[in-house]
């Protein structure tokens, strides 16, 4: 069985220095036993193996074994060797992908790549910080317990795993503000301890507690991240030059432009920037020199040097009249008492100009400034153009439709946290407010104004106020205005005429239908009753009640059965009221009624028509979890010529107990409303 070496990679440098090479040898065999023989041979070799006086083999390993598998190959890695994630995906892994590697792929890589040691695979470490808001201390303890119980690393995906999870910082709100404490092995750097005030001792330029939440979003850091780079002490040196020659200033500018930063060839100090900051007319300049150093001795030497200089100091045509160290930014003095917070001022400078180019130049200048900008003991943190006349001011109203009350609360929180003015391109948003909230209740909409916003008098009168009308305004109306207007601030209300005091409208009269049942076998009584009703004048007042109509609706006097012609059947309209919260019941009832054939005979009764007349399903209120039951009124019409049927029906209804449950349906009431028996007039 032939064995061939198909690939050997060797590099020979020109200077023949001792180097280490990796030689990849590809061997083609047709029997698995040969692979085992090769493995045995390699295991029996004594390494290193000396080839000549200058070369030795330090390691021999089988990395990859590829075997045919039907129409394809499977390439399996030997111990301590793996396929990279890209190979696992491209050539279909035939075992699990773990930590971005696999041990088997379903093809021979086209680029000749073999399995590689795990140590040669490059992995990228990411540090993810997660901020969690909670008002319960027990949640913090639960998180600590959870993290302690985790088994790391945790596979996050085929190519990702979580190697460490720590709780770094806990910020607790007390009566005076926030205190942010570091967990074990985490610390605040010196600048945070000094800037926000420390609430424990400063040790080794760190502390474990500060009195605020840092506005840059930084959390506590491990000590290894705090001591890797020493803090630089930054100094600002101003050099004042007196000269009458403008050419000197020009030459100084040219020289500064050609300087390469950083200046000063020293291992402990670097001059990072030299600028001409002030050149008051005619010839006086103040030059600031910034020196970065971590060696306090440099500062002491500089102080000594400046004390020994004789001023003014002449350099060519330039006179240096004063040299001072203005700023010593040595990090981390341990303050005995917290430094008072700086006082913040907002200074407005008004510029009158009709030249738009001036405004553009000013914008360009502000964009190029680096903040904070120090002038003596003052730090300018921000410079903005807030007004550029002639600017146009617009009021934009945005209408938001939502059924989720939480959206409104989130919107209020968002607006409170915005910093104004808010710049979008050349537009400055100076104010964002919620003016109006319209809510749907059982009777319709109510539109409520937010703080400092009101409805004008005409809207309160037209749509009805749902709170008190105060002089010319109200805070709530009973509908959404059809002209699209929202609540307005008091300063924009143009209708200042006091609202007329609305008179409380008299409540509409309540209308009742009263049924009076009279039992008599005397037809004369019925005739007298008809005559009495004809002679009455309506409306008929009884105390506070107005009777508007009196009618005889049904004469239930049993009729003699004439031999001819047969009397028409007695017609009844029966209403069946069904209470249910299941809409499927209504659909099933509709389907049942559609499939019935009329008239429908039940004993001596003929049902000629069955209809669903009313679907009183109330509108579900989105926030109410259980909608009220749907109420239906069902009228059942019964045709019969037998008065006994009517009496039996009355008796049956009197003996029923309500509500009457049928499946998911509750029948709350069953009434006979009308007896429309047509009786021949006695005596005719």
C-alpha positions, 0 to 999 in steps of 0.5 A: 500500500503506497504512502505519499507525502503530499505537503511539506512546508519549510522556511529557511531564513537568510541568517540561519538563526535557530528557528522552530518550524511546523511541518505538515505531512499528509499521508494517504492510506487505504486501511485503518490498521495503517493509521494505528501502526503510525500512531504506535510508531510515533508513541515509541519514538524518543523525542527530541529526535536529532536529524543532524548537527543543526536540526532536531524534531521536538514533537510528532503528532497525528492531528487529523484522520479523514475516512470515507463515509459513503459518498463523503468523508469524515475528518476527525481530530486527534486528542488536543486538536480541534476544528475551528468554528468556521470549518465546523460551520462550512463543512458541517460538523458531525459532532457537537460544536462546543466553545466554538470548536468541534472534533469532526467535520463532514468533508476534507477542507478545500484549502488543505487545512488540518486540525489545530491545537486549541492553544492556537485558536484565537478567542475574543474576550468581551466585557458586558456590563448590565445595569439592573434597577430594583427597589428591593434589597432582597433582590440583590441578595438573590442575585449574589446567591445566584451568581455564587451557585453558577457553574462557569463557564456557561455555554451561551451559543455554539461559539460563545461561552460566559467565563465570569459573572460578578456583581460589581456595584450596588447603588442604594438611595438614602435620605440624602441621595445615592451611595454606590458601594463596590462588591468584593475585589472591586474599587472606585478609582481615585478621580471618582472618590474625589469627584463624588465624595467618598463614604469610606476610607481612601486606600491605595488611591481607591475607595469602596463607596462614593456619594453619587451615581457617576454620570459617565455610567462607569461602575466599580473596577477590579484592582488589575484595571486600576493599577495597569496605567499610572495616572499622569499629573497634568500641569498648565504653564502660562508664559507671558511675552512682551514685545512691540514687534508683530513679526515676532508674534508671527514667527512664534505662530509659525514655529508652534505650527511646525512643532511635533508633539509631544515635546521634551525628550524625557521619560517622566515628562512630556509637553503635549501642547503649546498654544498662543492663547492671548495676544492683547493689543498691541504686543502682549501674549499669554502662552500656556504650556501643558506638561504631563508627568507622573513624577512629582519631583519634576514639579518641584524642580520646575518651581525652583527653576521659576523662582531663580529666574530674573524677569523680564527675561529677553529672548531675541525681541521677546520679553518674558515678564512672568512665568507661573505654574497655574494648575497642579493636577496631582491626582488623588489628594485625600480630602478631609472634607468633601470639596463643595460642588462647583457652582453652575451658571448659565450665561447668555450672550446676545449677538445682533447681526443680519449676516447669516455667515456670522452665524455659520462661522460661530457654529463652526467655531463652537464645533471645534472647541474642546470642552471643558474649556478652562479660563482661570478657575472657571470651567466652561462645560458647554457652549451652544447657540440657542437662538439665531434670529430671525428664527421661526418658532413652531408649535407641533402637536403630536397625537398618539393612539394607544390603549395601554396606560403604561405607555402614557407613564413611560412617555411622562418618564421619558419627557422628564429625563430629556435635556433641553434644548434638544438639537436635531440637525438645525432644529432646536426643540425647546420644550416637549409636554403632554397636554391632553389625555383622552380616556374611554369610559363606559359612556364615551371619552373624557379628555383631561388636561395635564398640569398647566394646560386648560380647555377654553370656555367654549369647549367646556360649554360645548362638550360639557365639563367633567370637573369644575369650571374655574373662571374661563377654563376647565380641566376636563370635557366629555368628548374629543373635540371635532376640530382636533384642538387640544388643551392649551396653556393659560398664556395662549387662551384667547377667550378670556370672557368668563364662562356663563354659569351653566344651569343644571339641566333638568334630568330627562323624565324616566319613562315607564310602561306599567301593565295592569291585568284585570280579570273579569267575565263581564264584557260590559266592564270592558266596554265601560273601560274603553269609554272611560279611556276615550274621555280622558285628557292626556297627559294626566298628572298624578303628583309628579307623575305624568301619564301620557297614554293609556291603552287596552292591549289585550283582552283575555276574555275566553271567546266562544268558539264559533261554528263558522268561521273559525276564530283566528289563532291567539298570537303571543310575543314572548321575550327570553332574556339570556345572560352569557359572557361567551360570544360563541353561545350567541353564534350557536344561537344564531346558527340554530335559528337560521336552521329552524323551519317555521311554523314550528309546532309544539303541542297546540302551539305554533311558533311562527318566528324566532329572532334575536332582537338585542345583543347587549354585549358591553364594550370590553374595557381593555384594563378589565380582565373579566368582561361583564356578561353579555345580555340578550333579549329573545322574543318567542312568538307563540300561535295558539287558539287555546286559552288554557295554553296561555294559563299553563304558560303563566303558571309555568313561568311563576314556578321557575327560579331565576336565574335559570342556567342552561350550559354557559347561559343564564336566563334571568327573566321570562315574561309574557308581554302581549296577548294579541287574541282577536276576539269577536265583539260579544253580541255581534 
